[in-house]
């Protein structure tokens, strides 16, 4: 994955009805470790990373680059939104396009936070890089992500086998 390109970063805080999207800070490090070490979060992502490895290797301010948003609820990080250019994507339909990714703590599941945060990040993206489509890949068995993709306006481009599971590739056309 590569950087988005020429975008003003960091953006102003993005506020939704319940959430704030912002640039990662040092205070988020423990939550990043929790996200990346969580077996529940990584059920469809190839499995968690070992916590001790993450503690050793994670920088003081993790994931600090254009397109990486911390999702905050009531002053605490509950997830992350990622927008990155899919330069080396395994599927030609996605190559070079911007890819949407997201991780949320299990305690934040089922409240609509992912939909709210992803929609806000995509609105920011539409203003920062107008006219660009966005892709999203998830395992087709991940029912929650499949529902989220539909709510956000992604439509199926193809299904393919990778990482011992069927993957779903969706495309969100550029905003008009």
C-alpha positions in Angstrom: 0.0 0.0 0.0 1.2 3.5 -0.7 0.3 7.0 0.5 -2.8 8.7 -0.8 -0.9 11.4 -2.7 -1.0 15.1 -2.3 -3.6 15.8 0.5 -3.6 18.3 3.3 -2.7 16.3 6.4 -3.7 16.2 9.1 -7.1 17.5 8.3 -9.3 19.4 10.8 -11.0 17.1 13.3 -13.9 15.4 11.6 -16.9 15.3 13.9 -20.0 13.2 13.4 -23.0 13.0 15.7 -21.2 10.7 18.1 -17.6 10.4 17.0 -14.4 12.3 16.3 -11.9 11.2 13.6 -8.4 12.5 14.1 -4.8 11.8 13.5 -3.2 9.2 15.7 -1.4 10.4 18.9 0.9 8.8 21.4 -2.0 8.2 23.8 -3.5 5.8 21.3 -0.6 3.3 21.4 -2.1 0.9 23.9 -5.4 0.8 21.9 -3.5 0.1 18.7 -1.8 -2.8 20.5 -5.2 -4.1 21.7 -6.6 -3.9 18.2 -3.8 -5.7 16.5 -3.5 -8.4 19.2 -7.3 -9.1 19.4 -8.3 -12.5 18.1 -11.9 -11.3 17.6 -10.8 -8.3 15.5 -8.6 -10.5 13.4 -11.0 -13.4 12.8 -11.2 -12.5 9.1 -7.8 -10.8 8.8 -5.3 -13.7 9.1 -5.2 -13.8 12.9 -3.8 -11.5 15.6 -0.2 -10.5 16.1 1.5 -11.5 19.4 1.0 -8.8 22.0 4.7 -8.9 23.3 5.9 -8.4 19.7 3.6 -5.4 19.2 4.7 -3.9 22.5 8.3 -4.1 21.4 7.9 -2.9 17.8 5.1 -0.4 17.9 6.3 3.2 17.6 5.4 5.8 20.2 2.9 7.3 17.8 1.5 4.4 15.6 0.1 4.6 12.1 0.8 8.3 11.6 0.4 8.9 7.9 -2.1 10.6 5.6 -5.3 8.5 5.5 -5.0 6.9 9.0 -7.7 8.1 11.3 -8.3 7.3 14.9 -12.0 6.9 15.7 -12.7 8.4 19.1 -15.9 8.1 21.2 -16.2 10.2 24.4 -12.4 10.9 24.3 -11.3 7.3 23.9 -10.1 5.5 20.8 -12.4 2.7 19.7 -11.1 2.1 16.2 -9.1 3.1 13.1 -10.1 4.0 9.6 -7.5 3.5 6.9 -7.5 5.0 3.4 -4.4 3.9 1.4 -3.6 3.6 -2.3 -3.7 -0.1 -3.3 -0.6 0.0 -5.5 0.3 -3.7 -5.3 -3.2 -5.1 -4.9 -3.5 -8.7 -6.1 -6.6 -7.9 -8.1 -6.3 -5.7 -11.3 -9.6 -4.0 -10.6 -8.2 -2.6 -7.4 -4.7 -1.8 -8.4 -3.9 1.9 -8.0 -7.2 2.7 -6.4 -7.6 3.9 -2.8 -8.5 1.1 -0.4 -10.8 1.5 2.6 -9.9 -0.5 5.7 -11.2 -0.4 9.3 -10.6 -2.0 12.7 -12.9 -1.5 15.7 -12.6 -2.9 19.2 -15.2 -5.6 19.9 -16.8 -3.6 22.6 -17.7 -1.0 19.9 -19.4 -3.5 17.6 -23.1 -3.4 16.9 -23.7 0.4 17.6 -23.2 1.7 14.0 -19.9 3.4 14.8 -18.1 1.8 11.8 -20.8 3.0 9.4 -20.7 6.5 10.9 -16.9 6.7 10.9 -16.3 5.2 7.5 -19.0 7.5 5.9 -17.3 10.5 7.5 -13.8 9.4 6.3 -15.2 8.8 2.8 -16.8 12.3 2.8 -13.4 13.7 3.7 -11.8 11.7 0.9 -14.3 12.9 -1.6 -13.3 16.5 -0.8 -9.6 15.8 -0.6 -9.3 13.7 -3.8 -12.5 14.3 -5.8 -13.3 12.0 -8.7 -11.5 9.0 -7.3 -13.2 5.6 -6.7 -12.5 3.6 -3.5 -12.2 -0.2 -3.2 -12.9 -2.4 -0.2 -11.8 -6.1 0.2 -13.3 -8.4 2.9 -13.9 -12.1 3.4 -17.3 -12.9 2.1 -17.9 -14.8 5.3 -17.5 -11.6 7.3 -21.2 -10.7 7.4 -20.7 -7.5 9.3 -18.2 -6.1 6.8 -20.4 -7.2 3.9 -23.3 -5.2 5.4 -21.1 -2.2 6.0 -19.8 -2.2 2.4 -23.4 -2.2 1.1 -24.4 0.7 3.5 -21.4 2.7 2.2 -22.4 2.2 -1.4 -19.8 -0.4 -2.5 -20.9 -2.9 -5.2 -19.3 -6.2 -5.9 -16.6 -6.3 -8.6 -15.5 -9.9 -8.0 -15.0 -12.7 -5.6 -11.7 -14.5 -5.4 -9.8 -17.0 -3.3 -6.9 -15.7 -1.1 -5.6 -16.6 2.3 -7.6 -19.8 2.3 -10.9 -18.0 2.1 -13.3 -16.4 -0.4 -12.6 -12.7 -0.7 -15.1 -10.0 -1.8 -13.9 -7.0 -3.7 -16.2 -4.0 -3.8 -16.0 -0.6 -5.6 -17.5 2.7 -4.6 -17.6 5.0 -7.6 -16.4 8.5 -7.4 -18.7 11.0 -5.8 -20.4 13.3 -8.3 
